[in-house]
Structure formats: C-alpha cells, structure tokens
C-alpha cells in the first residue's frame, strides 16, 4: 500500500490535509504524480512545478514543500507539503 500525505500550511499552522492511498501496480514515480494530482484536485490547486531543489529534497527525505515559486497561479497559503508515509 502506497500512501502520500498532502498538507497545506499558512503561518506554521496546517490549514487542511489529506491522505491519498494507491494499491495499483504502477511505478513509484507514477504513484507520486498521481497522488499529487489528486491532492491538487481535492484542494482546488493548479499542479505545482518540480524544481531541482524540490526534487533533491524529495529524493533525500521522501518529503518536500511546494512554495509560491512552484505554482503558476497565486496561492493563499505559505506552502504545500507532501510526504510519503507508507510504501
């Protein structure tokens, strides 16, 4: 079971969160992209852009944050954090 936790933060307070579960036979990368897409749909956000720093942080910690620089549209929170909690 693959689970990805998505959280929205503003002023160091979590505004909302969700957990996306995926039991498919897809690759890990496909599961991450699919789960991020579902999180963005649920939170009504545009999909963020993966910058080099975002990719590096995710590779090291299985967790990363998407700031305003990662989004084309304006966001009303400080950052979106995703974290793999189970593989």
PDB file of N, CA, C and O in Angstrom, chain B, residues numbered from 101:
ATOM      1  N   UNK B 101       0.856  -1.186   0.000  1.00  0.00           N
ATOM      2  CA  UNK B 101       0.000   0.000   0.000  1.00  0.00           C
ATOM      3  C   UNK B 101       0.895   1.240   0.000  1.00  0.00           C
ATOM      4  O   UNK B 101       1.790   1.378   0.835  1.00  0.00           O
ATOM      5  N   UNK B 102       0.642   2.116  -0.930  1.00  0.00           N
ATOM      6  CA  UNK B 102       1.368   3.388  -1.039  1.00  0.00           C
ATOM      7  C   UNK B 102       0.451   4.491  -0.517  1.00  0.00           C
ATOM      8  O   UNK B 102      -0.701   4.596  -0.939  1.00  0.00           O
ATOM      9  N   UNK B 103       0.965   5.319   0.407  1.00  0.00           N
ATOM     10  CA  UNK B 103       0.171   6.432   0.935  1.00  0.00           C
ATOM     11  C   UNK B 103       0.997   7.709   0.915  1.00  0.00           C
ATOM     12  O   UNK B 103       2.143   7.730   1.364  1.00  0.00           O
ATOM     13  N   UNK B 104       0.401   8.771   0.388  1.00  0.00           N
ATOM     14  CA  UNK B 104       1.039  10.080   0.318  1.00  0.00           C
ATOM     15  C   UNK B 104       0.174  11.072   1.089  1.00  0.00           C
ATOM     16  O   UNK B 104      -1.035  11.159   0.872  1.00  0.00           O
ATOM     17  N   UNK B 105       0.809  11.816   1.990  1.00  0.00           N
ATOM     18  CA  UNK B 105       0.107  12.775   2.839  1.00  0.00           C
ATOM     19  C   UNK B 105       0.349  14.168   2.283  1.00  0.00           C
ATOM     20  O   UNK B 105       1.498  14.587   2.147  1.00  0.00           O
ATOM     21  N   UNK B 106      -0.704  14.882   1.962  1.00  0.00           N
ATOM     22  CA  UNK B 106      -0.605  16.248   1.466  1.00  0.00           C
ATOM     23  C   UNK B 106      -1.139  17.214   2.503  1.00  0.00           C
ATOM     24  O   UNK B 106      -2.217  17.006   3.060  1.00  0.00           O
ATOM     25  N   UNK B 107      -0.362  18.303   2.770  1.00  0.00           N
ATOM     26  CA  UNK B 107      -0.749  19.264   3.812  1.00  0.00           C
ATOM     27  C   UNK B 107      -0.531  20.685   3.304  1.00  0.00           C
ATOM     28  O   UNK B 107       0.459  20.971   2.632  1.00  0.00           O
ATOM     29  N   UNK B 108      -1.458  21.559   3.630  1.00  0.00           N
ATOM     30  CA  UNK B 108      -1.365  22.980   3.299  1.00  0.00           C
ATOM     31  C   UNK B 108      -1.076  23.755   4.578  1.00  0.00           C
ATOM     32  O   UNK B 108      -1.755  23.568   5.587  1.00  0.00           O
ATOM     33  N   UNK B 109      -0.060  24.633   4.537  1.00  0.00           N
ATOM     34  CA  UNK B 109       0.325  25.395   5.721  1.00  0.00           C
ATOM     35  C   UNK B 109       0.294  26.892   5.459  1.00  0.00           C
ATOM     36  O   UNK B 109       0.610  27.358   4.364  1.00  0.00           O
ATOM     37  N   UNK B 110      -0.095  27.637   6.490  1.00  0.00           N
ATOM     38  CA  UNK B 110      -0.003  29.099   6.475  1.00  0.00           C
ATOM     39  C   UNK B 110       0.350  29.547   7.885  1.00  0.00           C
ATOM     40  O   UNK B 110      -0.310  29.144   8.843  1.00  0.00           O
ATOM     41  N   UNK B 111       1.378  30.371   8.025  1.00  0.00           N
ATOM     42  CA  UNK B 111       1.845  30.867   9.324  1.00  0.00           C
ATOM     43  C   UNK B 111       2.104  29.723  10.305  1.00  0.00           C
ATOM     44  O   UNK B 111       1.731  29.802  11.475  1.00  0.00           O
ATOM     45  N   UNK B 112       2.743  28.667   9.819  1.00  0.00           N
ATOM     46  CA  UNK B 112       3.094  27.480  10.612  1.00  0.00           C
ATOM     47  C   UNK B 112       1.896  26.749  11.201  1.00  0.00           C
ATOM     48  O   UNK B 112       2.034  26.036  12.195  1.00  0.00           O
ATOM     49  N   UNK B 113       0.731  26.916  10.604  1.00  0.00           N
ATOM     50  CA  UNK B 113      -0.462  26.179  11.004  1.00  0.00           C
ATOM     51  C   UNK B 113      -0.979  25.392   9.803  1.00  0.00           C
ATOM     52  O   UNK B 113      -1.061  25.909   8.689  1.00  0.00           O
ATOM     53  N   UNK B 114      -1.325  24.135  10.056  1.00  0.00           N
ATOM     54  CA  UNK B 114      -1.875  23.317   8.982  1.00  0.00           C
ATOM     55  C   UNK B 114      -3.318  23.728   8.736  1.00  0.00           C
ATOM     56  O   UNK B 114      -4.147  23.702   9.647  1.00  0.00           O
ATOM     57  N   UNK B 115      -3.610  24.107   7.502  1.00  0.00           N
ATOM     58  CA  UNK B 115      -4.964  24.525   7.133  1.00  0.00           C
ATOM     59  C   UNK B 115      -5.840  23.327   6.811  1.00  0.00           C
ATOM     60  O   UNK B 115      -6.987  23.244   7.250  1.00  0.00           O
ATOM     61  N   UNK B 116      -5.288  22.404   6.042  1.00  0.00           N
ATOM     62  CA  UNK B 116      -6.024  21.190   5.679  1.00  0.00           C
ATOM     63  C   UNK B 116      -5.027  20.131   5.241  1.00  0.00           C
ATOM     64  O   UNK B 116      -3.885  20.429   4.890  1.00  0.00           O
ATOM     65  N   UNK B 117      -5.487  18.888   5.272  1.00  0.00           N
ATOM     66  CA  UNK B 117      -4.628  17.779   4.852  1.00  0.00           C
ATOM     67  C   UNK B 117      -5.481  16.661   4.293  1.00  0.00           C
ATOM     68  O   UNK B 117      -6.695  16.613   4.492  1.00  0.00           O
ATOM     69  N   UNK B 118      -4.822  15.775   3.599  1.00  0.00           N
ATOM     70  CA  UNK B 118      -5.492  14.604   3.035  1.00  0.00           C
ATOM     71  C   UNK B 118      -4.441  13.514   2.822  1.00  0.00           C
ATOM     72  O   UNK B 118      -3.256  13.801   2.661  1.00  0.00           O
ATOM     73  N   UNK B 119      -4.886  12.283   2.825  1.00  0.00           N
ATOM     74  CA  UNK B 119      -4.012  11.143   2.551  1.00  0.00           C
ATOM     75  C   UNK B 119      -4.560  10.428   1.324  1.00  0.00           C
ATOM     76  O   UNK B 119      -5.743  10.097   1.257  1.00  0.00           O
ATOM     77  N   UNK B 120      -3.682  10.197   0.357  1.00  0.00           N
ATOM     78  CA  UNK B 120      -4.044   9.500  -0.873  1.00  0.00           C
ATOM     79  C   UNK B 120      -3.440   8.099  -0.816  1.00  0.00           C
ATOM     80  O   UNK B 120      -2.234   7.946  -0.625  1.00  0.00           O
ATOM     81  N   UNK B 121      -4.277   7.087  -0.980  1.00  0.00           N
ATOM     82  CA  UNK B 121      -3.829   5.689  -0.973  1.00  0.00           C
ATOM     83  C   UNK B 121      -3.846   5.150  -2.402  1.00  0.00           C
ATOM     84  O   UNK B 121      -4.739   5.463  -3.188  1.00  0.00           O
ATOM     85  N   UNK B 122      -2.837   4.331  -2.721  1.00  0.00           N
ATOM     86  CA  UNK B 122      -2.733   3.778  -4.071  1.00  0.00           C
ATOM     87  C   UNK B 122      -2.274   2.323  -3.977  1.00  0.00           C
ATOM     88  O   UNK B 122      -1.169   2.043  -3.513  1.00  0.00           O
ATOM     89  N   UNK B 123      -3.123   1.409  -4.415  1.00  0.00           N
ATOM     90  CA  UNK B 123      -2.796  -0.028  -4.414  1.00  0.00           C
ATOM     91  C   UNK B 123      -2.442  -0.549  -5.802  1.00  0.00           C
ATOM     92  O   UNK B 123      -2.319  -1.758  -5.997  1.00  0.00           O
ATOM     93  N   UNK B 124      -2.279   0.348  -6.759  1.00  0.00           N
ATOM     94  CA  UNK B 124      -2.040  -0.093  -8.135  1.00  0.00           C
ATOM     95  C   UNK B 124      -0.633  -0.676  -8.295  1.00  0.00           C
ATOM     96  O   UNK B 124       0.201  -0.590  -7.393  1.00  0.00           O
ATOM     97  N   UNK B 125      -0.396  -1.263  -9.449  1.00  0.00           N
ATOM     98  CA  UNK B 125       0.912  -1.841  -9.763  1.00  0.00           C
ATOM     99  C   UNK B 125       1.803  -0.857 -10.516  1.00  0.00           C
ATOM    100  O   UNK B 125       2.802  -1.258 -11.114  1.00  0.00           O
ATOM    101  N   UNK B 126       1.449   0.420 -10.490  1.00  0.00           N
ATOM    102  CA  UNK B 126       2.261   1.448 -11.151  1.00  0.00           C
ATOM    103  C   UNK B 126       3.627   1.567 -10.498  1.00  0.00           C
ATOM    104  O   UNK B 126       3.868   1.025  -9.419  1.00  0.00           O
ATOM    105  N   UNK B 127       4.516   2.288 -11.172  1.00  0.00           N
ATOM    106  CA  UNK B 127       5.827   2.561 -10.598  1.00  0.00           C
ATOM    107  C   UNK B 127       5.680   3.579  -9.472  1.00  0.00           C
ATOM    108  O   UNK B 127       4.652   4.248  -9.359  1.00  0.00           O
ATOM    109  N   UNK B 128       6.703   3.690  -8.649  1.00  0.00           N
ATOM    110  CA  UNK B 128       6.677   4.639  -7.531  1.00  0.00           C
ATOM    111  C   UNK B 128       6.473   6.066  -8.046  1.00  0.00           C
ATOM    112  O   UNK B 128       5.691   6.827  -7.476  1.00  0.00           O
ATOM    113  N   UNK B 129       7.167   6.422  -9.111  1.00  0.00           N
ATOM    114  CA  UNK B 129       7.072   7.771  -9.677  1.00  0.00           C
ATOM    115  C   UNK B 129       5.652   8.063 -10.142  1.00  0.00           C
ATOM    116  O   UNK B 129       5.123   9.142  -9.875  1.00  0.00           O
ATOM    117  N   UNK B 130       5.033   7.117 -10.834  1.00  0.00           N
ATOM    118  CA  UNK B 130       3.657   7.306 -11.295  1.00  0.00           C
ATOM    119  C   UNK B 130       2.701   7.460 -10.114  1.00  0.00           C
ATOM    120  O   UNK B 130       1.774   8.268 -10.166  1.00  0.00           O
ATOM    121  N   UNK B 131       2.925   6.690  -9.055  1.00  0.00           N
ATOM    122  CA  UNK B 131       2.072   6.791  -7.870  1.00  0.00           C
ATOM    123  C   UNK B 131       2.198   8.174  -7.235  1.00  0.00           C
ATOM    124  O   UNK B 131       1.198   8.753  -6.810  1.00  0.00           O
ATOM    125  N   UNK B 132       3.413   8.705  -7.169  1.00  0.00           N
ATOM    126  CA  UNK B 132       3.643  10.036  -6.585  1.00  0.00           C
ATOM    127  C   UNK B 132       2.930  11.093  -7.408  1.00  0.00           C
ATOM    128  O   UNK B 132       2.206  11.924  -6.858  1.00  0.00           O
ATOM    129  N   UNK B 133       3.126  11.072  -8.726  1.00  0.00           N
ATOM    130  CA  UNK B 133       2.487  12.066  -9.593  1.00  0.00           C
ATOM    131  C   UNK B 133       0.965  11.965  -9.544  1.00  0.00           C
ATOM    132  O   UNK B 133       0.273  12.983  -9.518  1.00  0.00           O
ATOM    133  N   UNK B 134       0.451  10.752  -9.530  1.00  0.00           N
ATOM    134  CA  UNK B 134      -0.998  10.549  -9.473  1.00  0.00           C
ATOM    135  C   UNK B 134      -1.555  11.062  -8.147  1.00  0.00           C
ATOM    136  O   UNK B 134      -2.588  11.731  -8.122  1.00  0.00           O
ATOM    137  N   UNK B 135      -0.872  10.748  -7.047  1.00  0.00           N
ATOM    138  CA  UNK B 135      -1.333  11.195  -5.729  1.00  0.00           C
ATOM    139  C   UNK B 135      -1.280  12.721  -5.625  1.00  0.00           C
ATOM    140  O   UNK B 135      -2.192  13.336  -5.072  1.00  0.00           O
ATOM    141  N   UNK B 136      -0.216  13.335  -6.155  1.00  0.00           N
ATOM    142  CA  UNK B 136      -0.109  14.796  -6.136  1.00  0.00           C
ATOM    143  C   UNK B 136      -1.231  15.428  -6.956  1.00  0.00           C
ATOM    144  O   UNK B 136      -1.781  16.461  -6.576  1.00  0.00           O
ATOM    145  N   UNK B 137      -1.561  14.806  -8.068  1.00  0.00           N
ATOM    146  CA  UNK B 137      -2.663  15.291  -8.900  1.00  0.00           C
ATOM    147  C   UNK B 137      -3.987  15.227  -8.133  1.00  0.00           C
ATOM    148  O   UNK B 137      -4.795  16.152  -8.209  1.00  0.00           O
ATOM    149  N   UNK B 138      -4.207  14.140  -7.399  1.00  0.00           N
ATOM    150  CA  UNK B 138      -5.429  14.003  -6.605  1.00  0.00           C
ATOM    151  C   UNK B 138      -5.480  15.031  -5.480  1.00  0.00           C
ATOM    152  O   UNK B 138      -6.543  15.584  -5.197  1.00  0.00           O
ATOM    153  N   UNK B 139      -4.348  15.292  -4.840  1.00  0.00           N
ATOM    154  CA  UNK B 139      -4.284  16.293  -3.771  1.00  0.00           C
ATOM    155  C   UNK B 139      -4.635  17.669  -4.334  1.00  0.00           C
ATOM    156  O   UNK B 139      -5.428  18.404  -3.746  1.00  0.00           O
ATOM    157  N   UNK B 140      -4.046  18.006  -5.467  1.00  0.00           N
ATOM    158  CA  UNK B 140      -4.321  19.305  -6.089  1.00  0.00           C
ATOM    159  C   UNK B 140      -5.788  19.426  -6.491  1.00  0.00           C
ATOM    160  O   UNK B 140      -6.381  20.497  -6.361  1.00  0.00           O
ATOM    161  N   UNK B 141      -6.370  18.343  -6.973  1.00  0.00           N
ATOM    162  CA  UNK B 141      -7.790  18.363  -7.338  1.00  0.00           C
ATOM    163  C   UNK B 141      -8.646  18.588  -6.096  1.00  0.00           C
ATOM    164  O   UNK B 141      -9.572  19.398  -6.111  1.00  0.00           O
ATOM    165  N   UNK B 142      -8.331  17.866  -5.020  1.00  0.00           N
ATOM    166  CA  UNK B 142      -9.113  17.989  -3.781  1.00  0.00           C
ATOM    167  C   UNK B 142      -8.981  19.383  -3.165  1.00  0.00           C
ATOM    168  O   UNK B 142      -9.951  19.917  -2.627  1.00  0.00           O
ATOM    169  N   UNK B 143      -7.783  19.973  -3.242  1.00  0.00           N
ATOM    170  CA  UNK B 143      -7.543  21.301  -2.670  1.00  0.00           C
ATOM    171  C   UNK B 143      -7.836  22.424  -3.674  1.00  0.00           C
ATOM    172  O   UNK B 143      -7.672  23.599  -3.345  1.00  0.00           O
ATOM    173  N   UNK B 144      -8.262  22.077  -4.881  1.00  0.00           N
ATOM    174  CA  UNK B 144      -8.562  23.041  -5.943  1.00  0.00           C
ATOM    175  C   UNK B 144      -7.343  23.919  -6.262  1.00  0.00           C
ATOM    176  O   UNK B 144      -7.422  25.147  -6.249  1.00  0.00           O
ATOM    177  N   UNK B 145      -6.219  23.256  -6.549  1.00  0.00           N
ATOM    178  CA  UNK B 145      -4.960  23.937  -6.874  1.00  0.00           C
ATOM    179  C   UNK B 145      -4.503  23.548  -8.267  1.00  0.00           C
ATOM    180  O   UNK B 145      -4.872  22.496  -8.790  1.00  0.00           O
ATOM    181  N   UNK B 146      -3.690  24.418  -8.860  1.00  0.00           N
ATOM    182  CA  UNK B 146      -3.013  24.023 -10.092  1.00  0.00           C
ATOM    183  C   UNK B 146      -1.863  23.096  -9.702  1.00  0.00           C
ATOM    184  O   UNK B 146      -1.379  23.142  -8.571  1.00  0.00           O
ATOM    185  N   UNK B 147      -1.433  22.263 -10.633  1.00  0.00           N
ATOM    186  CA  UNK B 147      -0.336  21.348 -10.320  1.00  0.00           C
ATOM    187  C   UNK B 147       0.971  22.134 -10.174  1.00  0.00           C
ATOM    188  O   UNK B 147       1.279  22.988 -11.005  1.00  0.00           O
ATOM    189  N   UNK B 148       1.732  21.847  -9.124  1.00  0.00           N
ATOM    190  CA  UNK B 148       2.996  22.565  -8.934  1.00  0.00           C
ATOM    191  C   UNK B 148       4.080  22.059  -9.880  1.00  0.00           C
ATOM    192  O   UNK B 148       4.011  20.946 -10.401  1.00  0.00           O
ATOM    193  N   UNK B 149       5.071  22.902 -10.082  1.00  0.00           N
ATOM    194  CA  UNK B 149       6.223  22.573 -10.918  1.00  0.00           C
ATOM    195  C   UNK B 149       7.319  22.006 -10.020  1.00  0.00           C
ATOM    196  O   UNK B 149       7.612  22.553  -8.957  1.00  0.00           O
ATOM    197  N   UNK B 150       7.918  20.906 -10.462  1.00  0.00           N
ATOM    198  CA  UNK B 150       9.011  20.294  -9.694  1.00  0.00           C
ATOM    199  C   UNK B 150      10.320  21.003 -10.065  1.00  0.00           C
ATOM    200  O   UNK B 150      10.848  20.801 -11.159  1.00  0.00           O
ATOM    201  N   UNK B 151      10.835  21.821  -9.166  1.00  0.00           N
ATOM    202  CA  UNK B 151      12.123  22.476  -9.367  1.00  0.00           C
ATOM    203  C   UNK B 151      13.232  21.540  -8.895  1.00  0.00           C
ATOM    204  O   UNK B 151      12.962  20.567  -8.191  1.00  0.00           O
ATOM    205  N   UNK B 152      14.475  21.826  -9.276  1.00  0.00           N
ATOM    206  CA  UNK B 152      15.606  20.978  -8.873  1.00  0.00           C
ATOM    207  C   UNK B 152      15.683  20.827  -7.360  1.00  0.00           C
ATOM    208  O   UNK B 152      15.910  19.730  -6.850  1.00  0.00           O
ATOM    209  N   UNK B 153      15.494  21.930  -6.645  1.00  0.00           N
ATOM    210  CA  UNK B 153      15.562  21.875  -5.177  1.00  0.00           C
ATOM    211  C   UNK B 153      14.452  20.987  -4.610  1.00  0.00           C
ATOM    212  O   UNK B 153      14.660  20.265  -3.635  1.00  0.00           O
ATOM    213  N   UNK B 154      13.286  21.047  -5.224  1.00  0.00           N
ATOM    214  CA  UNK B 154      12.152  20.224  -4.788  1.00  0.00           C
ATOM    215  C   UNK B 154      12.456  18.745  -5.000  1.00  0.00           C
ATOM    216  O   UNK B 154      12.195  17.918  -4.127  1.00  0.00           O
ATOM    217  N   UNK B 155      13.005  18.421  -6.158  1.00  0.00           N
ATOM    218  CA  UNK B 155      13.347  17.029  -6.491  1.00  0.00           C
ATOM    219  C   UNK B 155      14.419  16.512  -5.546  1.00  0.00           C
ATOM    220  O   UNK B 155      14.305  15.400  -5.030  1.00  0.00           O
ATOM    221  N   UNK B 156      15.462  17.305  -5.310  1.00  0.00           N
ATOM    222  CA  UNK B 156      16.555  16.886  -4.425  1.00  0.00           C
ATOM    223  C   UNK B 156      16.057  16.615  -3.009  1.00  0.00           C
ATOM    224  O   UNK B 156      16.421  15.611  -2.397  1.00  0.00           O
ATOM    225  N   UNK B 157      15.221  17.519  -2.493  1.00  0.00           N
ATOM    226  CA  UNK B 157      14.682  17.343  -1.146  1.00  0.00           C
ATOM    227  C   UNK B 157      13.822  16.086  -1.070  1.00  0.00           C
ATOM    228  O   UNK B 157      13.891  15.344  -0.091  1.00  0.00           O
ATOM    229  N   UNK B 158      13.007  15.844  -2.106  1.00  0.00           N
ATOM    230  CA  UNK B 158      12.135  14.672  -2.114  1.00  0.00           C
ATOM    231  C   UNK B 158      12.948  13.382  -2.169  1.00  0.00           C
ATOM    232  O   UNK B 158      12.602  12.406  -1.504  1.00  0.00           O
ATOM    233  N   UNK B 159      14.019  13.369  -2.951  1.00  0.00           N
ATOM    234  CA  UNK B 159      14.871  12.184  -3.039  1.00  0.00           C
ATOM    235  C   UNK B 159      15.533  11.864  -1.704  1.00  0.00           C
ATOM    236  O   UNK B 159      15.678  10.697  -1.338  1.00  0.00           O
ATOM    237  N   UNK B 160      15.931  12.904  -0.981  1.00  0.00           N
ATOM    238  CA  UNK B 160      16.623  12.700   0.296  1.00  0.00           C
ATOM    239  C   UNK B 160      15.685  12.291   1.427  1.00  0.00           C
ATOM    240  O   UNK B 160      16.037  11.435   2.238  1.00  0.00           O
ATOM    241  N   UNK B 161      14.505  12.887   1.494  1.00  0.00           N
ATOM    242  CA  UNK B 161      13.660  12.730   2.680  1.00  0.00           C
ATOM    243  C   UNK B 161      12.289  12.111   2.432  1.00  0.00           C
ATOM    244  O   UNK B 161      11.529  11.922   3.381  1.00  0.00           O
ATOM    245  N   UNK B 162      11.951  11.791   1.183  1.00  0.00           N
ATOM    246  CA  UNK B 162      10.594  11.326   0.832  1.00  0.00           C
ATOM    247  C   UNK B 162       9.547  12.350   1.250  1.00  0.00           C
ATOM    248  O   UNK B 162       8.404  12.002   1.546  1.00  0.00           O
ATOM    249  N   UNK B 163       9.953  13.621   1.269  1.00  0.00           N
ATOM    250  CA  UNK B 163       9.080  14.714   1.683  1.00  0.00           C
ATOM    251  C   UNK B 163       9.596  15.988   1.023  1.00  0.00           C
ATOM    252  O   UNK B 163      10.806  16.184   0.901  1.00  0.00           O
ATOM    253  N   UNK B 164       8.678  16.852   0.597  1.00  0.00           N
ATOM    254  CA  UNK B 164       9.097  18.130   0.019  1.00  0.00           C
ATOM    255  C   UNK B 164       7.991  19.156   0.188  1.00  0.00           C
ATOM    256  O   UNK B 164       6.848  18.831   0.513  1.00  0.00           O
ATOM    257  N   UNK B 165       8.372  20.412  -0.043  1.00  0.00           N
ATOM    258  CA  UNK B 165       7.423  21.522   0.060  1.00  0.00           C
ATOM    259  C   UNK B 165       7.389  22.281  -1.258  1.00  0.00           C
ATOM    260  O   UNK B 165       8.419  22.536  -1.882  1.00  0.00           O
ATOM    261  N   UNK B 166       6.175  22.633  -1.660  1.00  0.00           N
ATOM    262  CA  UNK B 166       5.966  23.445  -2.858  1.00  0.00           C
ATOM    263  C   UNK B 166       5.555  24.844  -2.409  1.00  0.00           C
ATOM    264  O   UNK B 166       4.503  25.020  -1.794  1.00  0.00           O
ATOM    265  N   UNK B 167       6.391  25.841  -2.721  1.00  0.00           N
ATOM    266  CA  UNK B 167       6.140  27.237  -2.364  1.00  0.00           C
ATOM    267  C   UNK B 167       5.528  27.977  -3.555  1.00  0.00           C
ATOM    268  O   UNK B 167       5.253  27.367  -4.588  1.00  0.00           O
ATOM    269  N   UNK B 168       5.317  29.275  -3.416  1.00  0.00           N
ATOM    270  CA  UNK B 168       4.743  30.087  -4.489  1.00  0.00           C
ATOM    271  C   UNK B 168       5.534  29.936  -5.786  1.00  0.00           C
ATOM    272  O   UNK B 168       4.943  29.945  -6.866  1.00  0.00           O
ATOM    273  N   UNK B 169       6.850  29.799  -5.702  1.00  0.00           N
ATOM    274  CA  UNK B 169       7.689  29.651  -6.895  1.00  0.00           C
ATOM    275  C   UNK B 169       7.332  28.410  -7.712  1.00  0.00           C
ATOM    276  O   UNK B 169       7.582  28.371  -8.917  1.00  0.00           O
ATOM    277  N   UNK B 170       6.756  27.408  -7.073  1.00  0.00           N
ATOM    278  CA  UNK B 170       6.407  26.163  -7.751  1.00  0.00           C
ATOM    279  C   UNK B 170       5.065  26.228  -8.466  1.00  0.00           C
ATOM    280  O   UNK B 170       4.747  25.349  -9.267  1.00  0.00           O
ATOM    281  N   UNK B 171       4.277  27.259  -8.184  1.00  0.00           N
ATOM    282  CA  UNK B 171       2.941  27.369  -8.760  1.00  0.00           C
ATOM    283  C   UNK B 171       2.888  28.504  -9.776  1.00  0.00           C
ATOM    284  O   UNK B 171       3.504  29.551  -9.577  1.00  0.00           O
ATOM    285  N   UNK B 172       2.158  28.296 -10.853  1.00  0.00           N
ATOM    286  CA  UNK B 172       1.947  29.342 -11.851  1.00  0.00           C
ATOM    287  C   UNK B 172       0.930  30.345 -11.308  1.00  0.00           C
ATOM    288  O   UNK B 172       1.106  31.555 -11.448  1.00  0.00           O
ATOM    289  N   UNK B 173      -0.131  29.834 -10.689  1.00  0.00           N
ATOM    290  CA  UNK B 173      -1.171  30.683 -10.105  1.00  0.00           C
ATOM    291  C   UNK B 173      -0.743  31.162  -8.723  1.00  0.00           C
ATOM    292  O   UNK B 173       0.152  30.593  -8.100  1.00  0.00           O
ATOM    293  N   UNK B 174      -1.396  32.210  -8.264  1.00  0.00           N
ATOM    294  CA  UNK B 174      -1.154  32.713  -6.908  1.00  0.00           C
ATOM    295  C   UNK B 174      -1.794  31.756  -5.897  1.00  0.00           C
ATOM    296  O   UNK B 174      -2.877  31.225  -6.142  1.00  0.00           O
ATOM    297  N   UNK B 175      -1.126  31.539  -4.767  1.00  0.00           N
ATOM    298  CA  UNK B 175      -1.664  30.671  -3.718  1.00  0.00           C
ATOM    299  C   UNK B 175      -1.934  31.501  -2.472  1.00  0.00           C
ATOM    300  O   UNK B 175      -1.254  32.497  -2.224  1.00  0.00           O
ATOM    301  N   UNK B 176      -2.931  31.090  -1.683  1.00  0.00           N
ATOM    302  CA  UNK B 176      -3.299  31.837  -0.479  1.00  0.00           C
ATOM    303  C   UNK B 176      -2.803  31.152   0.796  1.00  0.00           C
ATOM    304  O   UNK B 176      -3.386  31.329   1.866  1.00  0.00           O
ATOM    305  N   UNK B 177      -1.732  30.374   0.680  1.00  0.00           N
ATOM    306  CA  UNK B 177      -1.103  29.712   1.809  1.00  0.00           C
ATOM    307  C   UNK B 177       0.406  29.813   1.607  1.00  0.00           C
ATOM    308  O   UNK B 177       0.860  30.264   0.555  1.00  0.00           O
ATOM    309  N   UNK B 178       1.182  29.399   2.599  1.00  0.00           N
ATOM    310  CA  UNK B 178       2.640  29.527   2.503  1.00  0.00           C
ATOM    311  C   UNK B 178       3.275  28.416   1.670  1.00  0.00           C
ATOM    312  O   UNK B 178       4.132  28.679   0.826  1.00  0.00           O
ATOM    313  N   UNK B 179       2.851  27.166   1.911  1.00  0.00           N
ATOM    314  CA  UNK B 179       3.398  26.050   1.135  1.00  0.00           C
ATOM    315  C   UNK B 179       2.510  24.821   1.226  1.00  0.00           C
ATOM    316  O   UNK B 179       1.712  24.667   2.151  1.00  0.00           O
ATOM    317  N   UNK B 180       2.675  23.945   0.230  1.00  0.00           N
ATOM    318  CA  UNK B 180       2.028  22.637   0.183  1.00  0.00           C
ATOM    319  C   UNK B 180       3.125  21.613   0.432  1.00  0.00           C
ATOM    320  O   UNK B 180       4.135  21.595  -0.272  1.00  0.00           O
ATOM    321  N   UNK B 181       2.931  20.773   1.420  1.00  0.00           N
ATOM    322  CA  UNK B 181       3.932  19.747   1.739  1.00  0.00           C
ATOM    323  C   UNK B 181       3.369  18.382   1.398  1.00  0.00           C
ATOM    324  O   UNK B 181       2.218  18.079   1.712  1.00  0.00           O
ATOM    325  N   UNK B 182       4.191  17.553   0.749  1.00  0.00           N
ATOM    326  CA  UNK B 182       3.797  16.168   0.507  1.00  0.00           C
ATOM    327  C   UNK B 182       4.825  15.265   1.194  1.00  0.00           C
ATOM    328  O   UNK B 182       6.010  15.592   1.264  1.00  0.00           O
ATOM    329  N   UNK B 183       4.351  14.131   1.695  1.00  0.00           N
ATOM    330  CA  UNK B 183       5.199  13.240   2.468  1.00  0.00           C
ATOM    331  C   UNK B 183       4.725  11.807   2.241  1.00  0.00           C
ATOM    332  O   UNK B 183       3.547  11.503   2.425  1.00  0.00           O
ATOM    333  N   UNK B 184       5.642  10.931   1.844  1.00  0.00           N
ATOM    334  CA  UNK B 184       5.296   9.513   1.703  1.00  0.00           C
ATOM    335  C   UNK B 184       5.281   8.910   3.102  1.00  0.00           C
ATOM    336  O   UNK B 184       6.290   8.940   3.807  1.00  0.00           O
ATOM    337  N   UNK B 185       4.144   8.366   3.498  1.00  0.00           N
ATOM    338  CA  UNK B 185       4.053   7.801   4.853  1.00  0.00           C
ATOM    339  C   UNK B 185       4.026   6.274   4.843  1.00  0.00           C
ATOM    340  O   UNK B 185       4.156   5.642   5.892  1.00  0.00           O
ATOM    341  N   UNK B 186       3.858   5.681   3.664  1.00  0.00           N
ATOM    342  CA  UNK B 186       3.903   4.233   3.587  1.00  0.00           C
ATOM    343  C   UNK B 186       4.165   3.798   2.155  1.00  0.00           C
ATOM    344  O   UNK B 186       3.601   4.346   1.208  1.00  0.00           O
ATOM    345  N   UNK B 187       5.038   2.793   2.015  1.00  0.00           N
ATOM    346  CA  UNK B 187       5.300   2.229   0.688  1.00  0.00           C
ATOM    347  C   UNK B 187       5.154   0.730   0.745  1.00  0.00           C
ATOM    348  O   UNK B 187       5.333   0.054  -0.268  1.00  0.00           O
TER     349      UNK B 187
END
